[in-house]
Amino acid sequence: MEKNYKANRTKLELLAPAGSLDIGLKAISAGADAVYIGAPKFGARAAAGVSLANIATLVNRAHLYGVKVYVALNTILYDSELNQAESLAKALYLIGVDALIIQDFSLLSLDLPPIPLHASTQCHNNDAETLYRLEKLGFEQAVLARELNVEQTRNIANSLSTLKLETFIHGALCVCYSGQCYLSQAFKGRSANRGDCAQLCRLPYSLYDSEGKHIRENQYLLSLKDLNRSHILPELIRAGVTSFKIEGRLKSASYVKNVTAYYRNLLDSFIAEHAEHYKRASLGNHEFKFTPNPFKSFSRGATNYQLFDGNRVKEPLIRPNSPKSEGELLAVVKQVKGSVITLTKPCDLHNGDGVCFYQNNGTVQGGRINRVINNNMFHFFGEQIPQKGTLLYRNYDSAFEEIIQRNDATSRSIPILMLLEAFKHRLDLTMWSEVTNTIYCKVSLPCNLDSQKQPLNNKKLIEALSKLGNTPFTATDVQVLNNGWFVPPSLITELRRKATVALIRVLKIKHLAHTLYRPTIESLKYKITFPTTLSYQSNVSNKVALSVYQKLGVNNIAPAFELEQTGNEALMTTKHCLRRFLGYCTLENKQFPYKEPLFLSSGSLKIQLKFDCKRCQMLLFRKK
């Protein structure tokens, strides 16, 4: 029976990425409550598009567990693409996806089916006013800017009525405000807003001042560490976030399984401690044959990216030495004899493990464990040998990868209760979800039963009913009411099969995508206040989006950067500040020893920096 919890408990959703059907299925198995995946076109990760047939297969599997499937259709669109985008949205609706993630406002005025819309983080979801507009426009959910801290998130949540808030909790960080990065388009002709980012932020740069004085040489000065908000997950929940997003549609299956399982455990623990107020957003119990650890998958180091005004950010946000995976800290090198490395403490080492370390000059070197001698000694293979006193990191755990890549590394099942009742001319089998008695089925099997002649023993019947190995179910309680009739175990197989098929059908019907009413743009003209002027940073790239903004009262609208450039535009707007990184935030009142403006260079890329200290932002421009 359903537990006696309050009916209005808040659902918490763990949202995992999928760059393919296979990874999407693995994310479900690892505990995702929702999966986001790219459409065949118009997704902000052009290399992660998935066919409609594969999305349909994913939806069919996901809805069995109450898992939702959100499809990213979040690039800006050109006029010639609008008909295709509209047709794609209709096809996704017919497939049964649960929402479209969009950026381009033209979709609000096209002939879209009544499918829920989520506002991509590309929509500049940085403040309460923006989120309020999205709520009034009929969006169901919005992906918050990564730059928002817990306090800002709470203030936004308190200003909203129906819009659900989604936030990134793990994965790669864009150094620029999402939707406001034009570096790739400006220098490579590849638009980040069109899913084709060249990732110029991950290149090494030299930093120098206007007098040519070099401040940093060949460092990764725009490459942020990876996001890890596991330690502030309870704070984000209490602030009003209900969907927790893992970045990584270009990440491997083992990465998605590991990180999803890690946050599944954290969310389940929180929900168990606060069961009167929260519940998970999908069904199923999980079993992992590994101990989830996000640092065993690709990791550039960790930051919770809790940014505040001024110099209150104490943690370093970048790894200037390398944009590659750092992994988990093993130990300090105690002794080096030839190729034999001895560590200061025992570690779980394996042949073939990848390791890396920082040299005195700041460069990163890598190698591998060629042969383990014991738990703190091994033969090292690599171009450079680490010195005594060096911190050694492991960025590839061969034993962990071997386990996590197995098909049975993660498993998911729905716990059910079963009741068999015997009558003279039929058998009834009722199956229902252990979590809620509103999900159930009851099937019957005609038969002719004889009276029970010997003492009742239902053990064999219970064992037969419990054999659910090829189904998504696990029986946690099985009861048999013979009513004095002898039930041959041979009848159970067919009855159990009919019941499982019926319950699967019930679950899929129960979890069908729901439609959502959206008001017309014309009806909102005087109900939402937009700025009268929009800059190129609003990414208006087609005539329909232009018309939408005009109907909402915007008079002066600049075309998207991809359509028209003056040469004076900010190519990036970031909260990461190199003045602060150097230790010269203006709030610290230290004399700045360099002549502004500062410049970055990497090959042919020449960038000028401007510091907007009032807004606590750094802006990047083409060097004049």
N, C-alpha and C positions, 0 to 999 in steps of 0.2 A: 504493500500500500504506500501511497505517497506520504513523505514525511511532512510533519506539521510545521512547515515554514510559511512565512508571509508570502502571499501571492505576488506582491509587487517587488520581489527581490530583483536587483539589477543584474542583467546578464553581462558577463565579462568575456570578451572575444579575443582569442589569440589568432592573429592574422599572419599566415605564412606565405612566402613567395613560391612561385612555380614557373620555371623557364621551359617546362615541357610537361606533357601528360604524366610521364613516369615520376617526375619530381613532385607533381601535385598529389599523386596517389601516396607517395612516401610521406609528404607533409601531413596528409590526413591520418595515416597510420601512426605518425609520431605525435599526434595530439592537437593539430590545428582545429580551431572552431570555424575558420574561414580561410580560403585560399584566394590569392589574387594572381591573375595570369594575363598574358598579353593577347590581344586579338591578332588575327593574321596581319593587320596593318594598323597604323595610327597609335601604336603604343610607345611610351617614352623610353623603352628599351627595344630599339629596332631589331636587335639580334635575338630577341626572346619572343617573337611572335609564334603563336600556336594555331593550328588548323581548327576550323569549326567542328570537324568530326571529333578531334581529340578533346576539345572543350566540352562537347556533348557527353563524351564518355566520362569525363571528370565530374560533370554535374550529376550524372546518374549515380555515380559512386558516392559523391559527397552528400547528396540529399538523404541517403540511407541513414547517415549518422546525424543529420541535422546540420551538417557543415555547409556553409554558404560559399558560393563562387562569385568573385567579383572580377570583372574583365576591364583591363586598362585600355581605354580609348582616349588617351590623355595627351596627344600631341596637338599643336595648333594645326589648323586645316587651311588649305588654299581653296579658292573658289571652285577649281576643277575637281576637288575631292569631296565636295559636300554630298553629292548624290550617292557616292560609294560609301561614305561614312553613315549616311542614313540607312542604306540597305543593310550594312553590317550590323547596325544597332537593332534593326528589326529581326535579322537572323539570330542574333544572340538572345533576343527576347523569346523567340520561338523555341530555342534550345532550352530555355529555362534558367539562364544565369540570374543571379540575385541582385546585381547592380552593375552599372557602368561607372567607371572612374573617368571623369572628364576634366578637361581644362578649357576647351574652346566653347565660348558662350553661344556660338552659332547653333549648337545642338539643342539649345533651349527653345529655338524657334523652328527647327525642322520638324517633319512629321514623325516624331518619335513615338513608339508604343509606350504604355504606362509602366515603364521600368524604373525602379529607383535609381537615382543618380547620386554619386559620391563626388565631392569636389576634391580634385587632386591637389597635392601640396603645391603644384605649379600655379595654382590660383592665388598665390600670395596670402595664405591664411595665417596672417601675422598678428591680427588684432581683433578686438570684439566687434568693431563696426563691420569689418569684412565678413566675419562669421554670421553676424545678424542678417546681413544682406542675403547670404547663401541660404539661411533658414527660410527667409521670406520668399525666395525664388523657388522653394520646394525641394531643395537638396535634403537627402535623408542623413547623410554622414559627410564629414569633412576631415581631411588629413591635415593636421596642424603643422605649421612650420617647425622645423627641427630646432630653430633658434629660441623658441619659447621655453621659459623655465616653469617650474611647478606653480609658483605664485601667479604668473601671467595666465597659465592654463586655467587655474581655479577662477580667476576673475572673468575669463571668457565664458567658462561653463555656467557661472552664475548669471550671466546676461542672456542666456539662451533658454528656449522652452522645449523645442522638439529635436533640434539638430544634435545628432550623436557625434562625439569627438573621438578621433583616431589619432594616435601619435606613434612615431617611430621609437622603438625601444632597443634595436640592435642592428648593427651592420655598418656599411660604408657611409661616410658623411660627405655631402657636397659642401665645399667651403663657402659657396655662394648661396644666398637666398634662392630657393627653388623658383624657377621661372624667370629669374633675373640674371642668368648667366649667358653672356653673348661672346665669351672669349673664343670658343671653338668656332662659331660662325664668323667672327671677325678675322681670325687668322688662318682658318682651314676651310672655310666655306661649309662647315658641318654644324647644323643647328642642334643644340641641346634640347630645344623646345620641339624638335621634330624627331627626337629619339636617336640622334646621331652624334652624340657628344664625343669629342676626340680626347677628353680627359687631360687637358693641358695643365690642370692643377696638380697632376701627379708627376710633372716633370721637375728636374733640378733647375734652380734659378740662382743667379748671382744678384745680390742686393748692393746698391751703391747710391751715393747721394749726388746732388747737383754739381758738386766740385770733383766728381769722379772718385771719391774715396770709397773703397770697397769695404762693405760691412760684413757680408757673408759671401762665401764662394761655393758654388755648386751644391746647394742644399735644397731640400724639398720643402720650401717655405710656404707653400699653399696646400700641402698634403696633410689633411687632418687625420688624427687617429680614428679608429672605428668607434662607433657608438656602443655603449653597454650601460643600460639603465636598470639592470637587475636589482641594484641596491636601493633604488628609489621607486620601485614598482608600487609598493603600498601608498606612497605619497601621490603618485600619479592617479591611482584609483580613487583616493579620497578627494583629489582635485576635480574629479568629474570625467576622466577619460574612461571609455568603455571598450575601445578597440585598440589592441596593442600590436603594432606592425613590425615585422622583421624584414629588413631590406635584403634583397638578394635574388632577383629574377635571373641574374647571370651566374649565380653561385652553383656549386656542385650539389648532387643529391646527398652526399654525406654531410655537407655543411648544413643543408636545410634540415635533415633528420636530427642532427646533433643539437642545433640551436633551438629548434622547435621543441624537442624533448626537454631541454633545459628550462625553457620558460613555461612549458606545460607543468612541470613539477612545481615551479615557483607559484604559478597562479592557483594550482590545486591546493597548495598549502595555505595560501591566503584565504581562499574560499572556504576551506575546512574550518579555519579559525573564525570566520565571519559569516557562517552559513545562514544566519537570520536575515542578512542584508544582501548577499551576493550569491550568484550561481553561475555555472559555466554555460556558454551559449550553444553547446552541442552535446550529443550523447556519446557515451563510450568510456570504457576503462582501458588503460594502457599498460603494456609490459615492455620494458626496455632491457635488452641484454648487454647494455653498456651503461656506464655512469656518464651522463651528459656533462660536458665541460666545453664551454664556448672557446676557450683558449687552445683547444686541440684542433679546432678548425681555423681557417684563414683569419688572422687577426693582426692588425697593425698596432696593437696596444689598445687601451680602453680609455674612453672619456664618457662621463654622463652628460656632457655638453650642457651643463646648467649655467647659462650665461646671464650675467647681470650687468648693469651699467657700470662703467668705470673699471676699476682695478680689482673688483671683488672676485674675479676668476683667478684662482691660485694655481690650478692644475695646468700643465702645458697642453695645448690643444693639438700641436703638430709633432710629428716625428721627423725632424729635419734631416735625419741620416738615411732614411729609406722609406719608400712607399710599399715595400713588400711585407709579407707576413712575418711577424716577430714570434708569435706563438706563446708558449707557456715558459715561465722561468724555471729552470732546473736547479742549478746550484752554482757556486763559485768554483772555479778551477783551483784545486789545491796544489797540484804538482804536474809537471810536464816532463816526460822522458821519451825523447824521440817522438813517435806518433801515439804514445800511450798517455792518456789524460786521466788524472785522478781528481774526483770531485770531493768537496768538503762534506757531503752527506750522501747517504744511499738514495738512489732513484730507481724507478721502474724503467730500465733501459732495454732496448731491443735492437737487434741487428737491422740496419737500414733506416733507423730514425734520422730525420733531418735536423740539424742544429745550426744555430747562428750566434754571432757575438759581435760586439762593437770593439773596434780597435781604438787606440789612444787618439788617433786623428779624427775619430768620429765616423769613419766608414764602417759599413757592415760587411762581414765576411760570413760565408756559409760553408757547410760541409756535411758529412754524415758519420754516423757511428758504423764503422766498418765491421767491428767484431766486439761483442761485449765480453769482458773478462770476469767482472762481478758487478754488483749493484752500484758501485761508485767508480768503476774503472773500465776503460774501453780503448780500442784502437780507433783513432780519428783519421778520416780521409778528407782532404781538402787542400786548397792552394795555400792557405795561411793557417798556421797552428795557433790556437789561442794561448795567451800567456798566463802565467800564474796570477791569480787575483781577478781574472776576467769572469764576468757574469755570462753563463751559458744558457741559451734559450733553445727549446725544442719547437720547431715549426712544422714537423711532420712526425706523427707517432704511428709507426708501421703496424703495431699490434692493434691499436685503436681503430685504424682505418680498415684493417682486415675484418674486424668484428662488425663495424657499423655498415660496411658495404654488403653484408649478408642480407638476404631478403627477409629473414626472420629477426633482424636486429630490433625492429619495432613491430608491435602488433596492437590491434584495437578491437575490442568486442563490446557488444551491448549486453549488459546483464539483464536477464529476464526471469520471470517467475512462471511456472507451468502448473496447470491443474488438469488432471485426467479424471473424467467421470464416466463410469460404465453403467449402461442400461441394457435391457434385454435385447433391443434391436439396434443399438448404436453406441458409438464411443464419441464423447465430446472432449476436445482438447482446447483449453484456453491458454493463451500466452500473452503476457503483458510486460511492459518495461518496468524494471525495478524502480526507476527514477520517478515515473509518473503513471498512474493507472488510467490516464486518458489515452494512452497508446496501447491498444490491445487488439487481439483477434480471437475468434472462436470458430473452430471447424468441427465437422462431424464426419464419422465414417460409419455407413450402414453395416450391420453385422448381426449374427445370431449367436448370442452368448449362452453358455450353460451355467448352471449354478455352481458356486464354489464348493467343492467337496472337502478340501483340506483347509487347515488354518491359513488365514491370509498372510501372504509374504510378497510384499510389493517391491522388494529390492531389485529384482530383474527388470521390472517395468520402469522403475526410476532410472536404472542404468541405461536402458534402451532410449528413454526419452531424453536423457542428458547427452547423448552422442550428437553434438552439434558442430563437430569439427570443421565441416566445409561450409559453414554458415557464418554470418557476422555476430552470432549470439553465443552467450555463455549462460548456462542455467545456474542460478544461485540458490533456487529453492524449487523442488519438484514435489507435488503432492498427488496422491492417487486415492480416489474414492471408488472402491469396487462395487459398493452397494450390494454385496453378496454374489456378484457374478465373476466367473473365471475369464480373465483377459489373456488370450494367447500373446506372448511377446512378438510373434510374427506380424501382428496387426499394427504394431507401433511404428514401424518404419514408414509406411505409407501415410499414417496419420501425422507423424512428426513432419514429414516432407510438405504436406498440404498446409500445415500450420506455419512453417517457416516462410513458405512462399507468400502466404497471406499477410504475415506480419511485415515482410519486406515491402509489400505493396502498400500497406497502411503507413509505414514510415515514409515512403517516398511521397505519398499523397499529403501526409501531414506537413512535410517540409518543402512543398512546392514554393517556388518564388512567389512573393506577394506583389501586387500592383500598388502603385502609389500615385495619389492625386498630385498634380502640379498645376499651379495657377498659370494662366496665360500671361505673356509679357505685357500685353496691353492693360490687363487688369491691375498691374503693379506699378504703373507709372507714378502715381502720387503716394504710394505706400512705402517706397524705398527711396532713400536719399543717396544718390551717387555723387561723386565729385563732378563738377561741370567740365573738367578737362582730364583727359587720360593721356599719359605719355606712351612712348614706345614700349615701356615695361609692362603694359597691359596686354601686349602680344595680340593685337587685333589684326588678323591676317586674311580676313575675307569679308565680303560685303554683307553677309547675313549677320555676323557678329557685330559689325559696324551698326547695322540697323537695330539690333537688340539694344545696344548701349544708347543709341539715339532715342529709342522709345522709352528708355528709363531716365531720360532727361540729361544725358551727357551731350554737350554741344561741340566740344573741340576734342577730336580723337586723332592721335598720331598713329601712323601705320606701324606695324611690327618691324622690329629691327631687320628681320629676314627680307622685308620688302623694300625698305628704304633706310639709308644710313647717312648721317651728316659728318661722321668722323669725330664728333664731340661727345658721343654717348659713353656713359659708364658701362664698361664691359662686365663688371662684377660688382656686387654689393655684398660685403661680408661682415659678420660679427667678429671673425678672427682678425686681430690687429697686430701688425708686425712691430709697431711702436711698443705695444704692450709686451709682445714676445721679447723684445730687446731690453725691457725693463724701464721704458721711458713713457709710460702712460701719463697723459697731461695731468691727471688727478694726483699723481705722486709728486708733482712740482720739482722734478729733477731736470737739470739743464740738459737739453738735447744736444749731443756733441756733433750732430751731423747737419749739413745744410740741406733744407728741403727745397724742392720735392725729392722724394726717394724714387728709385727706379728698380725694376726687375728685368733681367734679361736671361733668355735661354735660346741659344742659337739665333734665329732670325726674329724671335719674339722680343719686342721691346715695350715695356709696360711702365706707365707712370702711376704712382700711388698718391691718393689724396685721403686725408684723415678727417672725417666728420665727427669730431669729438663730442659735439652736442648730442648727436644720435648714437654715439658709440659705434661707429661704422667705419670700415675702410673701403674705399672705392678704387677700382682699377680702370685706367684709361689707356688708349693708345699713346705711346710716347710721341710728343710733338717734335 
